[in-house]
Amino acid sequence: MTTQHTGTAGRNGADGAYVAAIDQGTTSSRCIIFDRAPSRVALHPHEPPHRSG
């Protein structure tokens, strides 16, 4: 599932300067921040700890 939110974030505080795309899968999640160009500004992957049991 991918969710997008436009709003203020970061350096200049201008409304709608960045878009955050959140990709939440079954084994990991990641958030990608884009600017108006659209160029990728940041990418943060997250994989939760594996549980054995």
ModelCIF file with pLDDT and N, C-alpha, C, O atoms, coordinates in Angstrom:
data_MODEL
#
_entry.id   MODEL 
#
_entity.id                         1 
_entity.type                       polymer 
_entity.pdbx_number_of_molecules   1 
#
_entity_poly.entity_id                      1 
_entity_poly.type                           'polypeptide(L)' 
_entity_poly.nstd_linkage                   no 
_entity_poly.nstd_monomer                   no 
_entity_poly.pdbx_seq_one_letter_code       MTTQHTGTAGRNGADGAYVAAIDQGTTSSRCIIFDRAPSRVALHPHEPPHRSG 
_entity_poly.pdbx_seq_one_letter_code_can   MTTQHTGTAGRNGADGAYVAAIDQGTTSSRCIIFDRAPSRVALHPHEPPHRSG 
_entity_poly.pdbx_strand_id                 A 
#
loop_
_entity_poly_seq.entity_id 
_entity_poly_seq.num 
_entity_poly_seq.mon_id 
_entity_poly_seq.hetero 
1 1  MET n 
1 2  THR n 
1 3  THR n 
1 4  GLN n 
1 5  HIS n 
1 6  THR n 
1 7  GLY n 
1 8  THR n 
1 9  ALA n 
1 10 GLY n 
1 11 ARG n 
1 12 ASN n 
1 13 GLY n 
1 14 ALA n 
1 15 ASP n 
1 16 GLY n 
1 17 ALA n 
1 18 TYR n 
1 19 VAL n 
1 20 ALA n 
1 21 ALA n 
1 22 ILE n 
1 23 ASP n 
1 24 GLN n 
1 25 GLY n 
1 26 THR n 
1 27 THR n 
1 28 SER n 
1 29 SER n 
1 30 ARG n 
1 31 CYS n 
1 32 ILE n 
1 33 ILE n 
1 34 PHE n 
1 35 ASP n 
1 36 ARG n 
1 37 ALA n 
1 38 PRO n 
1 39 SER n 
1 40 ARG n 
1 41 VAL n 
1 42 ALA n 
1 43 LEU n 
1 44 HIS n 
1 45 PRO n 
1 46 HIS n 
1 47 GLU n 
1 48 PRO n 
1 49 PRO n 
1 50 HIS n 
1 51 ARG n 
1 52 SER n 
1 53 GLY n 
#
_struct_asym.id          A 
_struct_asym.entity_id   1 
#
loop_
_ma_qa_metric.id 
_ma_qa_metric.mode 
_ma_qa_metric.name 
_ma_qa_metric.software_group_id 
_ma_qa_metric.type 
1 global pLDDT . pLDDT 
2 local  pLDDT . pLDDT 
#
_ma_qa_metric_global.metric_id      1 
_ma_qa_metric_global.metric_value   74.23 
_ma_qa_metric_global.model_id       1 
_ma_qa_metric_global.ordinal_id     1 
#
loop_
_ma_qa_metric_local.label_asym_id 
_ma_qa_metric_local.label_comp_id 
_ma_qa_metric_local.label_seq_id 
_ma_qa_metric_local.metric_id 
_ma_qa_metric_local.metric_value 
_ma_qa_metric_local.model_id 
_ma_qa_metric_local.ordinal_id 
A MET 1  2 47.00 1 1  
A THR 2  2 50.00 1 2  
A THR 3  2 50.00 1 3  
A GLN 4  2 51.00 1 4  
A HIS 5  2 50.00 1 5  
A THR 6  2 50.00 1 6  
A GLY 7  2 50.00 1 7  
A THR 8  2 49.00 1 8  
A ALA 9  2 48.00 1 9  
A GLY 10 2 51.00 1 10 
A ARG 11 2 53.00 1 11 
A ASN 12 2 53.00 1 12 
A GLY 13 2 52.00 1 13 
A ALA 14 2 53.00 1 14 
A ASP 15 2 63.00 1 15 
A GLY 16 2 71.00 1 16 
A ALA 17 2 85.00 1 17 
A TYR 18 2 88.00 1 18 
A VAL 19 2 88.00 1 19 
A ALA 20 2 88.00 1 20 
A ALA 21 2 89.00 1 21 
A ILE 22 2 90.00 1 22 
A ASP 23 2 88.00 1 23 
A GLN 24 2 88.00 1 24 
A GLY 25 2 85.00 1 25 
A THR 26 2 85.00 1 26 
A THR 27 2 84.00 1 27 
A SER 28 2 86.00 1 28 
A SER 29 2 90.00 1 29 
A ARG 30 2 90.00 1 30 
A CYS 31 2 89.00 1 31 
A ILE 32 2 88.00 1 32 
A ILE 33 2 89.00 1 33 
A PHE 34 2 89.00 1 34 
A ASP 35 2 87.00 1 35 
A ARG 36 2 83.00 1 36 
A ALA 37 2 83.00 1 37 
A PRO 38 2 79.00 1 38 
A SER 39 2 82.00 1 39 
A ARG 40 2 84.00 1 40 
A VAL 41 2 87.00 1 41 
A ALA 42 2 84.00 1 42 
A LEU 43 2 82.00 1 43 
A HIS 44 2 82.00 1 44 
A PRO 45 2 80.00 1 45 
A HIS 46 2 81.00 1 46 
A GLU 47 2 79.00 1 47 
A PRO 48 2 76.00 1 48 
A PRO 49 2 78.00 1 49 
A HIS 50 2 73.00 1 50 
A ARG 51 2 75.00 1 51 
A SER 52 2 75.00 1 52 
A GLY 53 2 64.00 1 53 
#
loop_
_atom_site.group_PDB 
_atom_site.id 
_atom_site.type_symbol 
_atom_site.label_atom_id 
_atom_site.label_alt_id 
_atom_site.label_comp_id 
_atom_site.label_asym_id 
_atom_site.label_entity_id 
_atom_site.label_seq_id 
_atom_site.pdbx_PDB_ins_code 
_atom_site.Cartn_x 
_atom_site.Cartn_y 
_atom_site.Cartn_z 
_atom_site.occupancy 
_atom_site.B_iso_or_equiv 
_atom_site.pdbx_formal_charge 
_atom_site.auth_seq_id 
_atom_site.auth_comp_id 
_atom_site.auth_asym_id 
_atom_site.auth_atom_id 
_atom_site.pdbx_PDB_model_num 
ATOM 1   N N  . MET A 1 1  ? 0.844  -1.174  0.000   1.00 47.00 ? 1  MET A N  1 
ATOM 2   C CA . MET A 1 1  ? 0.000  0.000   0.000   1.00 47.00 ? 1  MET A CA 1 
ATOM 3   C C  . MET A 1 1  ? 0.886  1.234   0.000   1.00 47.00 ? 1  MET A C  1 
ATOM 4   O O  . MET A 1 1  ? 1.877  1.274   0.730   1.00 47.00 ? 1  MET A O  1 
ATOM 5   N N  . THR A 1 2  ? 0.564  2.222   -0.784  1.00 50.00 ? 2  THR A N  1 
ATOM 6   C CA . THR A 1 2  ? 1.327  3.460   -0.848  1.00 50.00 ? 2  THR A CA 1 
ATOM 7   C C  . THR A 1 2  ? 0.415  4.619   -0.477  1.00 50.00 ? 2  THR A C  1 
ATOM 8   O O  . THR A 1 2  ? -0.702 4.729   -0.983  1.00 50.00 ? 2  THR A O  1 
ATOM 9   N N  . THR A 1 3  ? 0.901  5.483   0.411   1.00 50.00 ? 3  THR A N  1 
ATOM 10  C CA . THR A 1 3  ? 0.148  6.646   0.857   1.00 50.00 ? 3  THR A CA 1 
ATOM 11  C C  . THR A 1 3  ? 0.960  7.884   0.557   1.00 50.00 ? 3  THR A C  1 
ATOM 12  O O  . THR A 1 3  ? 2.176  7.878   0.746   1.00 50.00 ? 3  THR A O  1 
ATOM 13  N N  . GLN A 1 4  ? 0.319  8.953   0.093   1.00 51.00 ? 4  GLN A N  1 
ATOM 14  C CA . GLN A 1 4  ? 1.031  10.192  -0.175  1.00 51.00 ? 4  GLN A CA 1 
ATOM 15  C C  . GLN A 1 4  ? 0.437  11.312  0.652   1.00 51.00 ? 4  GLN A C  1 
ATOM 16  O O  . GLN A 1 4  ? -0.775 11.384  0.853   1.00 51.00 ? 4  GLN A O  1 
ATOM 17  N N  . HIS A 1 5  ? 1.307  12.182  1.126   1.00 50.00 ? 5  HIS A N  1 
ATOM 18  C CA . HIS A 1 5  ? 0.880  13.351  1.893   1.00 50.00 ? 5  HIS A CA 1 
ATOM 19  C C  . HIS A 1 5  ? 1.678  14.551  1.412   1.00 50.00 ? 5  HIS A C  1 
ATOM 20  O O  . HIS A 1 5  ? 2.908  14.507  1.382   1.00 50.00 ? 5  HIS A O  1 
ATOM 21  N N  . THR A 1 6  ? 1.001  15.608  1.039   1.00 50.00 ? 6  THR A N  1 
ATOM 22  C CA . THR A 1 6  ? 1.712  16.829  0.640   1.00 50.00 ? 6  THR A CA 1 
ATOM 23  C C  . THR A 1 6  ? 1.617  17.805  1.797   1.00 50.00 ? 6  THR A C  1 
ATOM 24  O O  . THR A 1 6  ? 0.564  17.933  2.422   1.00 50.00 ? 6  THR A O  1 
ATOM 25  N N  . GLY A 1 7  ? 2.682  18.474  2.077   1.00 50.00 ? 7  GLY A N  1 
ATOM 26  C CA . GLY A 1 7  ? 2.663  19.441  3.165   1.00 50.00 ? 7  GLY A CA 1 
ATOM 27  C C  . GLY A 1 7  ? 4.037  20.040  3.364   1.00 50.00 ? 7  GLY A C  1 
ATOM 28  O O  . GLY A 1 7  ? 4.907  19.930  2.499   1.00 50.00 ? 7  GLY A O  1 
ATOM 29  N N  . THR A 1 8  ? 4.225  20.665  4.493   1.00 49.00 ? 8  THR A N  1 
ATOM 30  C CA . THR A 1 8  ? 5.500  21.300  4.769   1.00 49.00 ? 8  THR A CA 1 
ATOM 31  C C  . THR A 1 8  ? 6.436  20.311  5.428   1.00 49.00 ? 8  THR A C  1 
ATOM 32  O O  . THR A 1 8  ? 6.037  19.497  6.261   1.00 49.00 ? 8  THR A O  1 
ATOM 33  N N  . ALA A 1 9  ? 7.680  20.405  5.036   1.00 48.00 ? 9  ALA A N  1 
ATOM 34  C CA . ALA A 1 9  ? 8.715  19.578  5.640   1.00 48.00 ? 9  ALA A CA 1 
ATOM 35  C C  . ALA A 1 9  ? 10.059 20.152  5.262   1.00 48.00 ? 9  ALA A C  1 
ATOM 36  O O  . ALA A 1 9  ? 10.350 20.334  4.080   1.00 48.00 ? 9  ALA A O  1 
ATOM 37  N N  . GLY A 1 10 ? 10.866 20.434  6.232   1.00 51.00 ? 10 GLY A N  1 
ATOM 38  C CA . GLY A 1 10 ? 12.242 20.748  5.919   1.00 51.00 ? 10 GLY A CA 1 
ATOM 39  C C  . GLY A 1 10 ? 12.611 22.207  5.855   1.00 51.00 ? 10 GLY A C  1 
ATOM 40  O O  . GLY A 1 10 ? 12.112 23.031  6.622   1.00 51.00 ? 10 GLY A O  1 
ATOM 41  N N  . ARG A 1 11 ? 13.492 22.511  4.928   1.00 53.00 ? 11 ARG A N  1 
ATOM 42  C CA . ARG A 1 11 ? 14.275 23.739  4.916   1.00 53.00 ? 11 ARG A CA 1 
ATOM 43  C C  . ARG A 1 11 ? 13.486 25.026  4.768   1.00 53.00 ? 11 ARG A C  1 
ATOM 44  O O  . ARG A 1 11 ? 13.620 25.921  5.602   1.00 53.00 ? 11 ARG A O  1 
ATOM 45  N N  . ASN A 1 12 ? 12.674 25.145  3.740   1.00 53.00 ? 12 ASN A N  1 
ATOM 46  C CA . ASN A 1 12 ? 12.081 26.456  3.481   1.00 53.00 ? 12 ASN A CA 1 
ATOM 47  C C  . ASN A 1 12 ? 10.681 26.629  4.059   1.00 53.00 ? 12 ASN A C  1 
ATOM 48  O O  . ASN A 1 12 ? 10.187 27.755  4.114   1.00 53.00 ? 12 ASN A O  1 
ATOM 49  N N  . GLY A 1 13 ? 10.038 25.574  4.482   1.00 52.00 ? 13 GLY A N  1 
ATOM 50  C CA . GLY A 1 13 ? 8.729  25.667  5.102   1.00 52.00 ? 13 GLY A CA 1 
ATOM 51  C C  . GLY A 1 13 ? 7.610  26.056  4.154   1.00 52.00 ? 13 GLY A C  1 
ATOM 52  O O  . GLY A 1 13 ? 6.505  26.350  4.610   1.00 52.00 ? 13 GLY A O  1 
ATOM 53  N N  . ALA A 1 14 ? 7.860  26.068  2.845   1.00 53.00 ? 14 ALA A N  1 
ATOM 54  C CA . ALA A 1 14 ? 6.812  26.410  1.881   1.00 53.00 ? 14 ALA A CA 1 
ATOM 55  C C  . ALA A 1 14 ? 5.776  25.303  1.827   1.00 53.00 ? 14 ALA A C  1 
ATOM 56  O O  . ALA A 1 14 ? 6.123  24.122  1.851   1.00 53.00 ? 14 ALA A O  1 
ATOM 57  N N  . ASP A 1 15 ? 4.524  25.671  1.755   1.00 63.00 ? 15 ASP A N  1 
ATOM 58  C CA . ASP A 1 15 ? 3.453  24.681  1.725   1.00 63.00 ? 15 ASP A CA 1 
ATOM 59  C C  . ASP A 1 15 ? 3.546  23.844  0.457   1.00 63.00 ? 15 ASP A C  1 
ATOM 60  O O  . ASP A 1 15 ? 3.677  24.392  -0.638  1.00 63.00 ? 15 ASP A O  1 
ATOM 61  N N  . GLY A 1 16 ? 3.481  22.531  0.590   1.00 71.00 ? 16 GLY A N  1 
ATOM 62  C CA . GLY A 1 16 ? 3.513  21.635  -0.541  1.00 71.00 ? 16 GLY A CA 1 
ATOM 63  C C  . GLY A 1 16 ? 4.885  21.475  -1.169  1.00 71.00 ? 16 GLY A C  1 
ATOM 64  O O  . GLY A 1 16 ? 4.983  21.053  -2.321  1.00 71.00 ? 16 GLY A O  1 
ATOM 65  N N  . ALA A 1 17 ? 5.943  21.799  -0.444  1.00 85.00 ? 17 ALA A N  1 
ATOM 66  C CA . ALA A 1 17 ? 7.293  21.729  -1.001  1.00 85.00 ? 17 ALA A CA 1 
ATOM 67  C C  . ALA A 1 17 ? 7.765  20.293  -1.189  1.00 85.00 ? 17 ALA A C  1 
ATOM 68  O O  . ALA A 1 17 ? 8.621  20.026  -2.033  1.00 85.00 ? 17 ALA A O  1 
ATOM 69  N N  . TYR A 1 18 ? 7.221  19.379  -0.421  1.00 88.00 ? 18 TYR A N  1 
ATOM 70  C CA . TYR A 1 18 ? 7.660  17.992  -0.469  1.00 88.00 ? 18 TYR A CA 1 
ATOM 71  C C  . TYR A 1 18 ? 6.462  17.047  -0.472  1.00 88.00 ? 18 TYR A C  1 
ATOM 72  O O  . TYR A 1 18 ? 5.379  17.390  0.001   1.00 88.00 ? 18 TYR A O  1 
ATOM 73  N N  . VAL A 1 19 ? 6.681  15.851  -1.015  1.00 88.00 ? 19 VAL A N  1 
ATOM 74  C CA . VAL A 1 19 ? 5.682  14.784  -0.986  1.00 88.00 ? 19 VAL A CA 1 
ATOM 75  C C  . VAL A 1 19 ? 6.351  13.574  -0.359  1.00 88.00 ? 19 VAL A C  1 
ATOM 76  O O  . VAL A 1 19 ? 7.465  13.210  -0.735  1.00 88.00 ? 19 VAL A O  1 
ATOM 77  N N  . ALA A 1 20 ? 5.677  12.953  0.593   1.00 88.00 ? 20 ALA A N  1 
ATOM 78  C CA . ALA A 1 20 ? 6.177  11.733  1.226   1.00 88.00 ? 20 ALA A CA 1 
ATOM 79  C C  . ALA A 1 20 ? 5.377  10.553  0.697   1.00 88.00 ? 20 ALA A C  1 
ATOM 80  O O  . ALA A 1 20 ? 4.148  10.548  0.765   1.00 88.00 ? 20 ALA A O  1 
ATOM 81  N N  . ALA A 1 21 ? 6.073  9.559   0.172   1.00 89.00 ? 21 ALA A N  1 
ATOM 82  C CA . ALA A 1 21 ? 5.434  8.333   -0.292  1.00 89.00 ? 21 ALA A CA 1 
ATOM 83  C C  . ALA A 1 21 ? 5.842  7.223   0.664   1.00 89.00 ? 21 ALA A C  1 
ATOM 84  O O  . ALA A 1 21 ? 7.033  6.957   0.830   1.00 89.00 ? 21 ALA A O  1 
ATOM 85  N N  . ILE A 1 22 ? 4.877  6.575   1.289   1.00 90.00 ? 22 ILE A N  1 
ATOM 86  C CA . ILE A 1 22 ? 5.151  5.505   2.254   1.00 90.00 ? 22 ILE A CA 1 
ATOM 87  C C  . ILE A 1 22 ? 4.721  4.191   1.631   1.00 90.00 ? 22 ILE A C  1 
ATOM 88  O O  . ILE A 1 22 ? 3.563  4.015   1.252   1.00 90.00 ? 22 ILE A O  1 
ATOM 89  N N  . ASP A 1 23 ? 5.665  3.277   1.530   1.00 88.00 ? 23 ASP A N  1 
ATOM 90  C CA . ASP A 1 23 ? 5.422  1.952   0.963   1.00 88.00 ? 23 ASP A CA 1 
ATOM 91  C C  . ASP A 1 23 ? 5.520  0.943   2.095   1.00 88.00 ? 23 ASP A C  1 
ATOM 92  O O  . ASP A 1 23 ? 6.609  0.683   2.607   1.00 88.00 ? 23 ASP A O  1 
ATOM 93  N N  . GLN A 1 24 ? 4.397  0.379   2.484   1.00 88.00 ? 24 GLN A N  1 
ATOM 94  C CA . GLN A 1 24 ? 4.375  -0.564  3.591   1.00 88.00 ? 24 GLN A CA 1 
ATOM 95  C C  . GLN A 1 24 ? 4.047  -1.946  3.049   1.00 88.00 ? 24 GLN A C  1 
ATOM 96  O O  . GLN A 1 24 ? 2.934  -2.212  2.596   1.00 88.00 ? 24 GLN A O  1 
ATOM 97  N N  . GLY A 1 25 ? 5.049  -2.820  3.107   1.00 85.00 ? 25 GLY A N  1 
ATOM 98  C CA . GLY A 1 25 ? 4.885  -4.188  2.635   1.00 85.00 ? 25 GLY A CA 1 
ATOM 99  C C  . GLY A 1 25 ? 4.695  -5.147  3.791   1.00 85.00 ? 25 GLY A C  1 
ATOM 100 O O  . GLY A 1 25 ? 4.501  -4.730  4.933   1.00 85.00 ? 25 GLY A O  1 
ATOM 101 N N  . THR A 1 26 ? 4.751  -6.434  3.490   1.00 85.00 ? 26 THR A N  1 
ATOM 102 C CA . THR A 1 26 ? 4.559  -7.439  4.531   1.00 85.00 ? 26 THR A CA 1 
ATOM 103 C C  . THR A 1 26 ? 5.813  -7.659  5.369   1.00 85.00 ? 26 THR A C  1 
ATOM 104 O O  . THR A 1 26 ? 5.715  -8.061  6.528   1.00 85.00 ? 26 THR A O  1 
ATOM 105 N N  . THR A 1 27 ? 6.998  -7.399  4.798   1.00 84.00 ? 27 THR A N  1 
ATOM 106 C CA . THR A 1 27 ? 8.238  -7.640  5.531   1.00 84.00 ? 27 THR A CA 1 
ATOM 107 C C  . THR A 1 27 ? 9.042  -6.378  5.804   1.00 84.00 ? 27 THR A C  1 
ATOM 108 O O  . THR A 1 27 ? 9.998  -6.421  6.578   1.00 84.00 ? 27 THR A O  1 
ATOM 109 N N  . SER A 1 28 ? 8.684  -5.266  5.195   1.00 86.00 ? 28 SER A N  1 
ATOM 110 C CA . SER A 1 28 ? 9.427  -4.026  5.427   1.00 86.00 ? 28 SER A CA 1 
ATOM 111 C C  . SER A 1 28 ? 8.578  -2.820  5.029   1.00 86.00 ? 28 SER A C  1 
ATOM 112 O O  . SER A 1 28 ? 7.531  -2.958  4.396   1.00 86.00 ? 28 SER A O  1 
ATOM 113 N N  . SER A 1 29 ? 9.047  -1.654  5.410   1.00 90.00 ? 29 SER A N  1 
ATOM 114 C CA . SER A 1 29 ? 8.403  -0.389  5.048   1.00 90.00 ? 29 SER A CA 1 
ATOM 115 C C  . SER A 1 29 ? 9.484  0.576   4.617   1.00 90.00 ? 29 SER A C  1 
ATOM 116 O O  . SER A 1 29 ? 10.642 0.433   5.008   1.00 90.00 ? 29 SER A O  1 
ATOM 117 N N  . ARG A 1 30 ? 9.110  1.568   3.804   1.00 90.00 ? 30 ARG A N  1 
ATOM 118 C CA . ARG A 1 30 ? 10.051 2.614   3.460   1.00 90.00 ? 30 ARG A CA 1 
ATOM 119 C C  . ARG A 1 30 ? 9.293  3.897   3.183   1.00 90.00 ? 30 ARG A C  1 
ATOM 120 O O  . ARG A 1 30 ? 8.131  3.877   2.776   1.00 90.00 ? 30 ARG A O  1 
ATOM 121 N N  . CYS A 1 31 ? 9.966  5.004   3.408   1.00 89.00 ? 31 CYS A N  1 
ATOM 122 C CA . CYS A 1 31 ? 9.403  6.323   3.151   1.00 89.00 ? 31 CYS A CA 1 
ATOM 123 C C  . CYS A 1 31 ? 10.350 7.042   2.206   1.00 89.00 ? 31 CYS A C  1 
ATOM 124 O O  . CYS A 1 31 ? 11.555 7.102   2.451   1.00 89.00 ? 31 CYS A O  1 
ATOM 125 N N  . ILE A 1 32 ? 9.804  7.590   1.124   1.00 88.00 ? 32 ILE A N  1 
ATOM 126 C CA . ILE A 1 32 ? 10.596 8.320   0.147   1.00 88.00 ? 32 ILE A CA 1 
ATOM 127 C C  . ILE A 1 32 ? 10.055 9.751   0.093   1.00 88.00 ? 32 ILE A C  1 
ATOM 128 O O  . ILE A 1 32 ? 8.850  9.961   -0.052  1.00 88.00 ? 32 ILE A O  1 
ATOM 129 N N  . ILE A 1 33 ? 10.952 10.728  0.211   1.00 89.00 ? 33 ILE A N  1 
ATOM 130 C CA . ILE A 1 33 ? 10.571 12.136  0.156   1.00 89.00 ? 33 ILE A CA 1 
ATOM 131 C C  . ILE A 1 33 ? 10.989 12.700  -1.204  1.00 89.00 ? 33 ILE A C  1 
ATOM 132 O O  . ILE A 1 33 ? 12.138 12.557  -1.621  1.00 89.00 ? 33 ILE A O  1 
ATOM 133 N N  . PHE A 1 34 ? 10.042 13.342  -1.885  1.00 89.00 ? 34 PHE A N  1 
ATOM 134 C CA . PHE A 1 34 ? 10.295 13.970  -3.183  1.00 89.00 ? 34 PHE A CA 1 
ATOM 135 C C  . PHE A 1 34 ? 10.087 15.472  -3.067  1.00 89.00 ? 34 PHE A C  1 
ATOM 136 O O  . PHE A 1 34 ? 9.257  15.925  -2.279  1.00 89.00 ? 34 PHE A O  1 
ATOM 137 N N  . ASP A 1 35 ? 10.843 16.257  -3.855  1.00 87.00 ? 35 ASP A N  1 
ATOM 138 C CA . ASP A 1 35 ? 10.591 17.694  -3.942  1.00 87.00 ? 35 ASP A CA 1 
ATOM 139 C C  . ASP A 1 35 ? 9.759  17.968  -5.192  1.00 87.00 ? 35 ASP A C  1 
ATOM 140 O O  . ASP A 1 35 ? 9.274  17.031  -5.826  1.00 87.00 ? 35 ASP A O  1 
ATOM 141 N N  . ARG A 1 36 ? 9.589  19.222  -5.549  1.00 83.00 ? 36 ARG A N  1 
ATOM 142 C CA . ARG A 1 36 ? 8.716  19.579  -6.674  1.00 83.00 ? 36 ARG A CA 1 
ATOM 143 C C  . ARG A 1 36 ? 9.297  19.240  -8.040  1.00 83.00 ? 36 ARG A C  1 
ATOM 144 O O  . ARG A 1 36 ? 8.564  19.280  -9.027  1.00 83.00 ? 36 ARG A O  1 
ATOM 145 N N  . ALA A 1 37 ? 10.568 18.913  -8.139  1.00 83.00 ? 37 ALA A N  1 
ATOM 146 C CA . ALA A 1 37 ? 11.236 18.721  -9.433  1.00 83.00 ? 37 ALA A CA 1 
ATOM 147 C C  . ALA A 1 37 ? 10.651 17.604  -10.303 1.00 83.00 ? 37 ALA A C  1 
ATOM 148 O O  . ALA A 1 37 ? 10.580 17.891  -11.498 1.00 83.00 ? 37 ALA A O  1 
ATOM 149 N N  . PRO A 1 38 ? 10.242 16.459  -9.966  1.00 79.00 ? 38 PRO A N  1 
ATOM 150 C CA . PRO A 1 38 ? 10.358 15.743  -8.696  1.00 79.00 ? 38 PRO A CA 1 
ATOM 151 C C  . PRO A 1 38 ? 11.680 14.961  -8.598  1.00 79.00 ? 38 PRO A C  1 
ATOM 152 O O  . PRO A 1 38 ? 11.944 14.061  -9.395  1.00 79.00 ? 38 PRO A O  1 
ATOM 153 N N  . SER A 1 39 ? 12.471 15.314  -7.639  1.00 82.00 ? 39 SER A N  1 
ATOM 154 C CA . SER A 1 39 ? 13.707 14.594  -7.355  1.00 82.00 ? 39 SER A CA 1 
ATOM 155 C C  . SER A 1 39 ? 13.584 13.939  -5.996  1.00 82.00 ? 39 SER A C  1 
ATOM 156 O O  . SER A 1 39 ? 12.958 14.483  -5.086  1.00 82.00 ? 39 SER A O  1 
ATOM 157 N N  . ARG A 1 40 ? 14.187 12.765  -5.861  1.00 84.00 ? 40 ARG A N  1 
ATOM 158 C CA . ARG A 1 40 ? 14.155 12.078  -4.573  1.00 84.00 ? 40 ARG A CA 1 
ATOM 159 C C  . ARG A 1 40 ? 15.082 12.819  -3.617  1.00 84.00 ? 40 ARG A C  1 
ATOM 160 O O  . ARG A 1 40 ? 16.262 12.999  -3.918  1.00 84.00 ? 40 ARG A O  1 
ATOM 161 N N  . VAL A 1 41 ? 14.570 13.245  -2.486  1.00 87.00 ? 41 VAL A N  1 
ATOM 162 C CA . VAL A 1 41 ? 15.326 13.989  -1.490  1.00 87.00 ? 41 VAL A CA 1 
ATOM 163 C C  . VAL A 1 41 ? 15.859 13.049  -0.418  1.00 87.00 ? 41 VAL A C  1 
ATOM 164 O O  . VAL A 1 41 ? 16.988 13.217  0.044   1.00 87.00 ? 41 VAL A O  1 
ATOM 165 N N  . ALA A 1 42 ? 15.066 12.064  -0.018  1.00 84.00 ? 42 ALA A N  1 
ATOM 166 C CA . ALA A 1 42 ? 15.474 11.142  1.041   1.00 84.00 ? 42 ALA A CA 1 
ATOM 167 C C  . ALA A 1 42 ? 14.761 9.812   0.872   1.00 84.00 ? 42 ALA A C  1 
ATOM 168 O O  . ALA A 1 42 ? 13.656 9.746   0.332   1.00 84.00 ? 42 ALA A O  1 
ATOM 169 N N  . LEU A 1 43 ? 15.405 8.759   1.338   1.00 82.00 ? 43 LEU A N  1 
ATOM 170 C CA . LEU A 1 43 ? 14.828 7.412   1.331   1.00 82.00 ? 43 LEU A CA 1 
ATOM 171 C C  . LEU A 1 43 ? 15.202 6.765   2.643   1.00 82.00 ? 43 LEU A C  1 
ATOM 172 O O  . LEU A 1 43 ? 16.377 6.725   3.008   1.00 82.00 ? 43 LEU A O  1 
ATOM 173 N N  . HIS A 1 44 ? 14.215 6.258   3.354   1.00 82.00 ? 44 HIS A N  1 
ATOM 174 C CA . HIS A 1 44 ? 14.487 5.593   4.619   1.00 82.00 ? 44 HIS A CA 1 
ATOM 175 C C  . HIS A 1 44 ? 13.803 4.227   4.631   1.00 82.00 ? 44 HIS A C  1 
ATOM 176 O O  . HIS A 1 44 ? 12.590 4.141   4.823   1.00 82.00 ? 44 HIS A O  1 
ATOM 177 N N  . PRO A 1 45 ? 14.580 3.156   4.425   1.00 80.00 ? 45 PRO A N  1 
ATOM 178 C CA . PRO A 1 45 ? 13.996 1.815   4.529   1.00 80.00 ? 45 PRO A CA 1 
ATOM 179 C C  . PRO A 1 45 ? 13.957 1.372   5.985   1.00 80.00 ? 45 PRO A C  1 
ATOM 180 O O  . PRO A 1 45 ? 14.802 1.772   6.786   1.00 80.00 ? 45 PRO A O  1 
ATOM 181 N N  . HIS A 1 46 ? 12.993 0.563   6.317   1.00 81.00 ? 46 HIS A N  1 
ATOM 182 C CA . HIS A 1 46 ? 12.905 0.032   7.682   1.00 81.00 ? 46 HIS A CA 1 
ATOM 183 C C  . HIS A 1 46 ? 12.457 -1.423  7.597   1.00 81.00 ? 46 HIS A C  1 
ATOM 184 O O  . HIS A 1 46 ? 11.417 -1.727  7.013   1.00 81.00 ? 46 HIS A O  1 
ATOM 185 N N  . GLU A 1 47 ? 13.227 -2.297  8.169   1.00 79.00 ? 47 GLU A N  1 
ATOM 186 C CA . GLU A 1 47 ? 12.861 -3.710  8.252   1.00 79.00 ? 47 GLU A CA 1 
ATOM 187 C C  . GLU A 1 47 ? 12.767 -4.059  9.732   1.00 79.00 ? 47 GLU A C  1 
ATOM 188 O O  . GLU A 1 47 ? 13.759 -3.956  10.454  1.00 79.00 ? 47 GLU A O  1 
ATOM 189 N N  . PRO A 1 48 ? 11.589 -4.469  10.191  1.00 76.00 ? 48 PRO A N  1 
ATOM 190 C CA . PRO A 1 48 ? 11.444 -4.792  11.614  1.00 76.00 ? 48 PRO A CA 1 
ATOM 191 C C  . PRO A 1 48 ? 12.303 -6.001  11.979  1.00 76.00 ? 48 PRO A C  1 
ATOM 192 O O  . PRO A 1 48 ? 12.636 -6.811  11.115  1.00 76.00 ? 48 PRO A O  1 
ATOM 193 N N  . PRO A 1 49 ? 12.663 -6.124  13.258  1.00 78.00 ? 49 PRO A N  1 
ATOM 194 C CA . PRO A 1 49 ? 13.471 -7.263  13.689  1.00 78.00 ? 49 PRO A CA 1 
ATOM 195 C C  . PRO A 1 49 ? 12.739 -8.578  13.426  1.00 78.00 ? 49 PRO A C  1 
ATOM 196 O O  . PRO A 1 49 ? 11.520 -8.670  13.575  1.00 78.00 ? 49 PRO A O  1 
ATOM 197 N N  . HIS A 1 50 ? 13.504 -9.582  13.035  1.00 73.00 ? 50 HIS A N  1 
ATOM 198 C CA . HIS A 1 50 ? 12.924 -10.893 12.806  1.00 73.00 ? 50 HIS A CA 1 
ATOM 199 C C  . HIS A 1 50 ? 12.717 -11.617 14.124  1.00 73.00 ? 50 HIS A C  1 
ATOM 200 O O  . HIS A 1 50 ? 13.583 -11.604 14.999  1.00 73.00 ? 50 HIS A O  1 
ATOM 201 N N  . ARG A 1 51 ? 11.589 -12.231 14.251  1.00 75.00 ? 51 ARG A N  1 
ATOM 202 C CA . ARG A 1 51 ? 11.293 -13.002 15.471  1.00 75.00 ? 51 ARG A CA 1 
ATOM 203 C C  . ARG A 1 51 ? 11.281 -14.467 15.124  1.00 75.00 ? 51 ARG A C  1 
ATOM 204 O O  . ARG A 1 51 ? 10.595 -14.891 14.194  1.00 75.00 ? 51 ARG A O  1 
ATOM 205 N N  . SER A 1 52 ? 12.026 -15.226 15.856  1.00 75.00 ? 52 SER A N  1 
ATOM 206 C CA . SER A 1 52 ? 11.998 -16.677 15.659  1.00 75.00 ? 52 SER A CA 1 
ATOM 207 C C  . SER A 1 52 ? 11.181 -17.283 16.779  1.00 75.00 ? 52 SER A C  1 
ATOM 208 O O  . SER A 1 52 ? 11.218 -16.826 17.922  1.00 75.00 ? 52 SER A O  1 
ATOM 209 N N  . GLY A 1 53 ? 10.475 -18.273 16.443  1.00 64.00 ? 53 GLY A N  1 
ATOM 210 C CA . GLY A 1 53 ? 9.675  -18.826 17.517  1.00 64.00 ? 53 GLY A CA 1 
ATOM 211 C C  . GLY A 1 53 ? 8.828  -19.878 17.078  1.00 64.00 ? 53 GLY A C  1 
ATOM 212 O O  . GLY A 1 53 ? 8.086  -20.448 17.878  1.00 64.00 ? 53 GLY A O  1 
#
